[in-house]
Amino acid sequence: MLTGRSSISLRLTIWFGGIFFLGWVLFGAAMWLNLKTTLTGERYQTLARRVDRLQELLRKTEGESQEDRSQDFKDFARATGNGLSEVLRADGSSVFPHPSEAARSFPWPAIQGPDSERFIHARAADQSYWVLMRKYAVDGQPVYLLAAAPEAGNLLVLGRFWEGLLASAPVLLLISSAGGFLLSRKALRPVDKIAATARSISIRNLSERLPVAKTGDELQRLAETCNAMLARLESAVKRIEQFTADASHELRGPLSFTRTVAEVALRNPNADALSRQAFSDIVDEAAKASVLLEDMLTLARADAESSHTALEAVNLATVVEEACEMARPIADERRLVLSVSSSVARGVKVLGDSQSLRRLLWILLDNALKYTEAPGRIDVSLSLIAGEPTLLVGDSGMGISAADLPHVFERFYRADPSRSQVEGSGLGLAIAKWIAEIHHADLSVDSQEHQGTVFRVVFPQFHG
């Protein structure tokens, strides 16, 4: 049974095979009926010729004796139809003696109905026969000439024809299904190309367009419509990106000014305690807003692909150690154990930017520091797995729920309320994902609630 989840190719194959098979069945039935009609017509012509010859015999022997005519009729019947011929009067009695035992026992049809020639179907001894009856006159008296022939030959031919149809059914069904599959695949190949291209288009490459085959059909119109939609989306996204970048850039000045003024006000010895607390809050919030604006500018540049980072050979172990040394005082202050294991991969190099990689690792460490309560631990390890440098940052913190896990790299996404109590903009992991992408690395996360979280960064092999 076809469902809504069945592929179009499968449905087209089944429909094509079914329609082809149905057409073949109808064609076979029509051919069978035509063959049957043809064979029946030939049988009628054979009996008609026999009756014609019987008429000619009776006409030629009109002057002979009854005994001679009977013998001639007997010889004729045995020579032409295995003795299955009769000359009957209107009351059903025989004009001549039965030419054979078969004629004697044959259930000849009753002499009744119209006087026109009749072609009748009869059965004798579990066999089918055709009987031709024609009115004639012998010695001026009306008689009926009858000739019969078995239908076994016709039935044999029809049976073999039907067996041939049944035997060829699986082969024809297989051929029609294969033909339907090949035709559907060929017809839907442009759809596969469109789907593959559409899957590859994201906010980072909205300038790409779907392939348009100049076929003049519905697929061409679909591709052109999708390309027009992508053009509108690209224009809208560019306006949003430009607005974000401009707003973030323009807000940096006022925020910096506000923070500076508040810091200067804090140095005023004549300020009362309430004012000093207010200025202190302004400084803290301005600092947080500055970090948020910097993150927004970073992502805006990432969306606009305006960041042309020069990549070079970088000792990844050195970057890991430097980032961990920055995080160690914070870990000690929060009574967390920070463990670093990179001795095995100390000489591992990757193609990248050391500052960006340090920021990537710091984001992962900062995330672990925020969501791990004392006493807890943070484990950082760098190793080679299947020849690929693999960086792991794990913690024993509160973990991430299964519902939130697929969204942790989305911008401004904050998880359940227990995690949202921790300060943050919700942009850090989105930036980490972007940094991993420009380094052609794969950033993933595994986590279980109340058991901890592990971030994994797998870098491509570097042969330098």
VENHUGI-V255619 format. One record per residue. N is the residue number from 1. RES is the residue in one small letter. SS is DSSP state (helix for helix, strand for strand, loop for the rest). PSI is psi in degrees with one decimal (none if undefined). D_CENTER is the distance of its C-alpha to the mean C-alpha in Angstrom with 2 decimals. Layout:
N	RES	SS	PSI	D_CENTER
N	RES	SS	PSI	D_CENTER
//
This chain:
1	m	loop	129.8	15.50
2	l	loop	138.6	12.42
3	t	loop	172.4	11.66
4	g	loop	-16.3	10.50
5	r	loop	-4.2	7.73
6	s	loop	142.8	6.32
7	s	loop	155.0	3.49
8	i	helix	-38.2	6.25
9	s	helix	-43.6	6.76
10	l	helix	-44.2	7.50
11	r	helix	-41.3	9.53
12	l	helix	-38.3	11.24
13	t	helix	-46.1	12.08
14	i	helix	-43.1	13.59
15	w	helix	-44.7	15.34
16	f	helix	-47.1	16.66
17	g	helix	-42.0	17.82
18	g	helix	-44.1	19.33
19	i	helix	-42.2	21.12
20	f	helix	-42.7	22.34
21	f	helix	-41.3	23.57
22	l	helix	-41.9	25.24
23	g	helix	-39.1	26.87
24	w	helix	-39.6	28.07
25	v	helix	-45.7	29.53
26	l	helix	-40.8	31.32
27	f	helix	-43.3	32.53
28	g	helix	-41.2	33.74
29	a	helix	-41.7	35.53
30	a	helix	-41.1	37.16
31	m	helix	-37.8	38.27
32	w	helix	-44.7	39.62
33	l	helix	-39.9	41.61
34	n	helix	-41.8	42.85
35	l	helix	-42.7	43.93
36	k	helix	-43.2	45.66
37	t	helix	-41.0	47.44
38	t	helix	-46.3	48.50
39	l	helix	-39.2	49.84
40	t	helix	-40.5	51.66
41	g	helix	-40.4	53.13
42	e	helix	-38.9	54.35
43	r	helix	-39.5	55.88
44	y	helix	-43.0	57.64
45	q	helix	-38.6	58.98
46	t	helix	-47.3	60.27
47	l	helix	-35.0	62.12
48	a	helix	-40.5	63.38
49	r	helix	-37.1	64.89
50	r	helix	-42.6	66.50
51	v	helix	-36.5	68.01
52	d	helix	-44.8	69.20
53	r	helix	-34.6	70.96
54	l	helix	-40.6	72.42
55	q	helix	-42.7	73.77
56	e	helix	-38.7	75.28
57	l	helix	-45.7	76.87
58	l	helix	-34.8	78.41
59	r	helix	-39.8	79.71
60	k	helix	-27.9	81.37
61	t	loop	22.8	82.96
62	e	loop	-33.6	84.45
63	g	loop	-1.8	88.02
64	e	loop	170.1	87.62
65	s	loop	163.5	88.61
66	q	helix	-36.0	86.30
67	e	helix	-43.4	86.30
68	d	helix	-40.1	85.32
69	r	helix	-35.5	82.63
70	s	helix	-40.9	81.26
71	q	helix	-40.5	81.20
72	d	helix	-40.9	79.53
73	f	helix	-39.6	76.88
74	k	helix	-44.4	76.37
75	d	helix	-40.9	76.01
76	f	helix	-45.0	73.59
77	a	helix	-42.0	71.43
78	r	helix	-30.2	71.23
79	a	helix	-27.2	70.52
80	t	helix	-25.6	67.75
81	g	helix	34.0	65.82
82	n	loop	32.9	66.91
83	g	loop	3.3	69.50
84	l	loop	68.7	67.12
85	s	strand	150.8	69.21
86	e	strand	151.7	71.64
87	v	strand	110.5	74.12
88	l	strand	148.2	74.58
89	r	loop	176.8	76.89
90	a	loop	-28.4	75.80
91	d	loop	3.1	76.78
92	g	loop	-3.4	74.51
93	s	loop	157.2	77.36
94	s	strand	136.3	77.24
95	v	loop	-39.0	79.36
96	f	loop	157.6	79.43
97	p	loop	151.0	79.18
98	h	loop	129.1	75.67
99	p	loop	-16.7	74.77
100	s	loop	166.0	72.93
101	e	helix	-33.1	72.16
102	a	helix	-40.2	68.54
103	a	helix	-35.5	69.75
104	r	helix	-42.0	72.08
105	s	helix	-4.3	69.32
106	f	loop	137.3	66.61
107	p	loop	77.4	65.74
108	w	loop	141.4	66.60
109	p	loop	153.0	65.46
110	a	loop	146.2	68.13
111	i	loop	93.1	70.05
112	q	loop	173.4	69.11
113	g	loop	-162.5	67.19
114	p	loop	155.6	67.38
115	d	loop	-3.1	69.44
116	s	loop	162.2	66.66
117	e	loop	136.9	64.95
118	r	strand	139.0	62.46
119	f	strand	108.4	59.58
120	i	strand	143.4	59.04
121	h	strand	133.0	56.69
122	a	strand	163.7	58.55
123	r	strand	138.8	58.13
124	a	strand	130.6	60.68
125	a	loop	46.1	60.52
126	d	loop	24.7	56.79
127	q	strand	153.9	56.09
128	s	strand	142.9	55.12
129	y	strand	155.2	57.53
130	w	strand	135.7	57.92
131	v	strand	131.0	61.38
132	l	strand	127.5	62.88
133	m	strand	128.3	65.94
134	r	strand	135.6	68.20
135	k	strand	140.3	71.52
136	y	strand	171.8	74.51
137	a	strand	126.5	78.30
138	v	strand	120.9	80.56
139	d	loop	34.4	84.30
140	g	loop	0.9	83.66
141	q	strand	137.5	81.85
142	p	strand	129.7	78.15
143	v	strand	172.1	76.04
144	y	strand	125.2	72.34
145	l	strand	128.4	70.86
146	l	strand	139.3	67.95
147	a	strand	137.4	65.76
148	a	strand	150.3	62.89
149	a	strand	140.8	60.22
150	p	strand	152.8	57.61
151	e	loop	5.7	53.92
152	a	helix	-40.5	52.86
153	g	helix	-42.5	52.05
154	n	helix	-44.8	49.83
155	l	helix	-35.2	48.05
156	l	helix	-45.6	47.54
157	v	helix	-44.0	45.91
158	l	helix	-38.4	43.70
159	g	helix	-43.1	42.75
160	r	helix	-36.2	41.78
161	f	helix	-44.1	39.79
162	w	helix	-40.5	37.88
163	e	helix	-39.3	37.39
164	g	helix	-39.8	36.03
165	l	helix	-45.5	33.50
166	l	helix	-39.2	32.37
167	a	helix	-33.7	32.35
168	s	helix	-9.7	30.20
169	a	helix	-51.5	27.63
170	p	helix	-39.7	25.41
171	v	helix	-46.5	25.68
172	l	helix	-36.8	24.91
173	l	helix	-41.0	21.96
174	l	helix	-44.6	20.58
175	i	helix	-43.8	21.43
176	s	helix	-38.7	19.97
177	s	helix	-42.6	16.60
178	a	helix	-42.5	16.65
179	g	helix	-41.7	17.80
180	g	helix	-39.9	15.14
181	f	helix	-45.7	12.39
182	l	helix	-41.9	14.42
183	l	helix	-42.1	15.11
184	s	helix	-40.2	11.63
185	r	helix	-40.9	10.71
186	k	helix	-40.6	14.04
187	a	helix	-33.1	13.73
188	l	helix	1.4	10.50
189	r	helix	-42.0	11.91
190	p	helix	-33.0	13.83
191	v	helix	-40.5	10.95
192	d	helix	-41.4	9.71
193	k	helix	-41.8	13.42
194	i	helix	-44.2	13.87
195	a	helix	-42.0	11.25
196	a	helix	-43.1	12.85
197	t	helix	-41.2	16.22
198	a	helix	-38.5	15.71
199	r	helix	-30.2	14.83
200	s	helix	-13.6	18.01
201	i	loop	128.0	20.19
202	s	loop	-171.7	22.30
203	i	loop	-19.0	25.79
204	r	loop	-22.3	27.22
205	n	loop	48.0	25.83
206	l	loop	-10.6	25.54
207	s	loop	-15.8	27.34
208	e	loop	155.0	24.32
209	r	loop	157.3	22.65
210	l	loop	147.2	19.47
211	p	loop	136.6	19.94
212	v	loop	113.3	21.20
213	a	loop	127.5	21.24
214	k	loop	70.7	24.38
215	t	loop	-15.2	23.00
216	g	loop	10.1	24.37
217	d	loop	-169.7	21.30
218	e	helix	-32.4	19.17
219	l	helix	-37.9	17.00
220	q	helix	-43.7	20.33
221	r	helix	-36.9	21.51
222	l	helix	-46.5	18.43
223	a	helix	-42.1	18.92
224	e	helix	-39.1	22.65
225	t	helix	-42.8	22.36
226	c	helix	-39.8	20.30
227	n	helix	-39.1	22.89
228	a	helix	-39.8	25.66
229	m	helix	-41.6	24.29
230	l	helix	-37.1	24.09
231	a	helix	-41.5	27.64
232	r	helix	-40.8	28.86
233	l	helix	-42.1	27.29
234	e	helix	-43.5	28.84
235	s	helix	-43.2	32.16
236	a	helix	-42.6	32.11
237	v	helix	-39.5	31.21
238	k	helix	-38.6	33.92
239	r	helix	-39.7	36.42
240	i	helix	-42.7	35.58
241	e	helix	-42.0	35.84
242	q	helix	-41.1	39.08
243	f	helix	-43.7	40.44
244	t	helix	-46.8	39.65
245	a	helix	-44.9	41.26
246	d	helix	-44.4	44.25
247	a	helix	-43.7	44.79
248	s	helix	-41.9	44.63
249	h	helix	-44.5	46.98
250	e	helix	-29.0	49.41
251	l	helix	-16.5	49.58
252	r	helix	-40.5	50.60
253	g	helix	-54.8	54.06
254	p	helix	-39.2	54.95
255	l	helix	-42.6	53.63
256	s	helix	-41.2	55.63
257	f	helix	-44.7	58.65
258	t	helix	-43.5	58.33
259	r	helix	-41.1	58.06
260	t	helix	-44.4	61.03
261	v	helix	-42.3	63.16
262	a	helix	-40.5	62.40
263	e	helix	-39.9	63.26
264	v	helix	-41.6	66.51
265	a	helix	-34.1	67.33
266	l	helix	-26.6	66.87
267	r	loop	-3.1	69.60
268	n	loop	115.6	72.05
269	p	loop	-16.5	74.55
270	n	loop	-4.2	75.66
271	a	loop	138.5	72.27
272	d	loop	169.4	72.31
273	a	helix	-39.0	70.00
274	l	helix	-40.7	67.77
275	s	helix	-41.7	67.29
276	r	helix	-38.1	66.60
277	q	helix	-39.2	63.86
278	a	helix	-44.0	62.33
279	f	helix	-35.4	62.45
280	s	helix	-41.5	60.96
281	d	helix	-38.3	58.01
282	i	helix	-43.1	57.56
283	v	helix	-45.0	57.50
284	d	helix	-46.7	54.89
285	e	helix	-35.0	52.58
286	a	helix	-37.9	53.02
287	a	helix	-43.6	52.11
288	k	helix	-42.1	48.90
289	a	helix	-35.1	48.09
290	s	helix	-41.8	48.79
291	v	helix	-43.3	46.33
292	l	helix	-43.3	43.68
293	l	helix	-38.8	44.42
294	e	helix	-41.1	44.22
295	d	helix	-41.1	40.80
296	m	helix	-39.8	39.63
297	l	helix	-39.6	41.08
298	t	helix	-46.5	39.36
299	l	helix	-33.7	35.91
300	a	helix	-42.3	36.79
301	r	helix	-35.9	37.69
302	a	helix	-43.2	34.47
303	d	helix	-38.2	32.42
304	a	helix	-3.5	34.59
305	e	loop	34.1	34.34
306	s	loop	-3.9	38.07
307	s	loop	106.1	38.61
308	h	loop	75.0	39.31
309	t	loop	128.4	40.10
310	a	loop	122.4	41.83
311	l	loop	139.3	40.50
312	e	strand	173.2	42.89
313	a	strand	124.5	43.46
314	v	strand	133.4	44.02
315	n	strand	107.3	45.34
316	l	helix	-33.6	42.90
317	a	helix	-38.2	45.35
318	t	helix	-41.9	47.96
319	v	helix	-41.4	45.65
320	v	helix	-44.9	44.85
321	e	helix	-40.8	48.54
322	e	helix	-44.1	49.56
323	a	helix	-38.6	47.04
324	c	helix	-34.0	48.03
325	e	helix	-32.5	51.71
326	m	helix	-35.6	51.06
327	a	helix	-16.3	49.41
328	r	helix	-41.8	52.01
329	p	helix	-38.1	54.74
330	i	helix	-40.1	52.40
331	a	helix	-42.4	51.22
332	d	helix	-40.6	54.87
333	e	helix	-35.1	55.82
334	r	loop	8.9	53.15
335	r	loop	47.0	54.12
336	l	strand	143.2	50.83
337	v	strand	120.3	50.65
338	l	strand	112.5	48.85
339	s	strand	131.7	48.09
340	v	strand	129.6	47.10
341	s	strand	104.2	46.13
342	s	loop	10.7	45.63
343	s	loop	-35.6	48.36
344	v	loop	-34.6	46.06
345	a	loop	34.1	44.11
346	r	loop	-32.4	47.16
347	g	loop	11.5	46.75
348	v	loop	130.3	43.01
349	k	strand	150.0	42.27
350	v	strand	161.6	39.29
351	l	strand	110.9	38.82
352	g	strand	-167.2	39.30
353	d	loop	120.6	41.75
354	s	helix	-38.9	44.09
355	q	helix	-42.7	44.69
356	s	helix	-40.5	41.00
357	l	helix	-37.5	40.35
358	r	helix	-37.8	43.39
359	r	helix	-39.3	42.07
360	l	helix	-48.4	38.69
361	l	helix	-36.6	40.56
362	w	helix	-38.5	42.96
363	i	helix	-42.8	40.23
364	l	helix	-39.2	38.90
365	l	helix	-41.4	42.50
366	d	helix	-38.9	43.40
367	n	helix	-42.7	40.47
368	a	helix	-39.1	41.69
369	l	helix	-37.3	45.28
370	k	helix	-38.0	44.52
371	y	loop	17.0	42.59
372	t	loop	122.9	44.69
373	e	loop	151.7	47.85
374	a	loop	148.0	50.98
375	p	loop	128.7	51.50
376	g	strand	-177.6	48.18
377	r	strand	153.0	46.93
378	i	strand	125.6	44.67
379	d	strand	125.2	43.58
380	v	strand	127.5	42.64
381	s	strand	145.1	41.78
382	l	strand	125.5	40.88
383	s	strand	170.6	39.85
384	l	strand	121.0	38.08
385	i	strand	115.3	34.96
386	a	loop	35.5	33.57
387	g	loop	-1.6	35.60
388	e	strand	128.0	34.09
389	p	strand	125.2	36.49
390	t	strand	122.1	35.36
391	l	strand	128.0	37.12
392	l	strand	131.6	37.13
393	v	strand	106.3	38.77
394	g	strand	153.4	39.10
395	d	strand	168.0	41.23
396	s	loop	31.3	42.45
397	g	loop	-156.7	42.02
398	m	loop	-15.1	40.53
399	g	loop	178.8	36.91
400	i	loop	136.8	33.87
401	s	loop	157.2	32.14
402	a	helix	-31.1	28.52
403	a	helix	-32.7	27.80
404	d	helix	-21.7	29.42
405	l	helix	-42.6	28.17
406	p	loop	-10.7	24.91
407	h	loop	4.0	27.12
408	v	loop	-22.6	30.16
409	f	loop	4.9	29.45
410	e	loop	150.0	29.10
411	r	loop	138.1	32.16
412	f	loop	14.1	34.81
413	y	loop	128.1	32.88
414	r	loop	136.2	35.40
415	a	loop	-155.5	34.58
416	d	loop	162.0	36.37
417	p	helix	-33.7	40.02
418	s	helix	-33.3	41.50
419	r	helix	-30.5	39.98
420	s	helix	-14.4	40.61
421	q	loop	-19.6	44.33
422	v	loop	135.6	44.31
423	e	loop	143.5	45.03
424	g	loop	157.7	42.35
425	s	loop	-15.7	40.50
426	g	loop	14.9	36.97
427	l	loop	-14.2	36.50
428	g	helix	-51.5	37.53
429	l	helix	-29.3	34.27
430	a	helix	-39.5	32.46
431	i	helix	-40.6	35.08
432	a	helix	-41.1	34.68
433	k	helix	-41.2	30.95
434	w	helix	-42.6	31.83
435	i	helix	-41.5	34.54
436	a	helix	-39.7	32.25
437	e	helix	-40.6	29.76
438	i	helix	-16.4	32.58
439	h	loop	8.5	33.60
440	h	loop	32.9	30.09
441	a	loop	162.2	30.38
442	d	strand	118.6	28.03
443	l	strand	123.8	29.48
444	s	strand	169.3	28.25
445	v	strand	141.7	29.94
446	d	strand	135.6	30.41
447	s	strand	152.2	32.58
448	q	strand	138.6	33.91
449	e	loop	136.4	36.21
450	h	loop	10.8	39.90
451	q	loop	-11.5	39.16
452	g	strand	175.0	38.52
453	t	strand	144.3	36.01
454	v	strand	119.8	35.10
455	f	strand	136.5	33.83
456	r	strand	127.6	32.62
457	v	strand	117.4	32.76
458	v	strand	118.4	31.63
459	f	loop	151.3	33.03
460	p	loop	156.5	32.17
461	q	loop	142.3	34.82
462	f	loop	121.1	37.72
463	h	loop	81.1	39.61
464	g	loop	none	42.63
//
